[in-house]
Amino acid sequence: MSEVINEDVFESARVNLNNLIFKRICYAKKLSITLIFLF
């Protein structure tokens, strides 16, 4: 039973990490586009 819970926790943590990385990439793209328009 505990193995299933650990697997769920690991899966949700992995999804959260992927979302965080995705948000960082989107933010970096917006930032670089803004800089390109400025210069």
Order of alpha helices (4+ residues) and beta strands (2+ residues): alpha
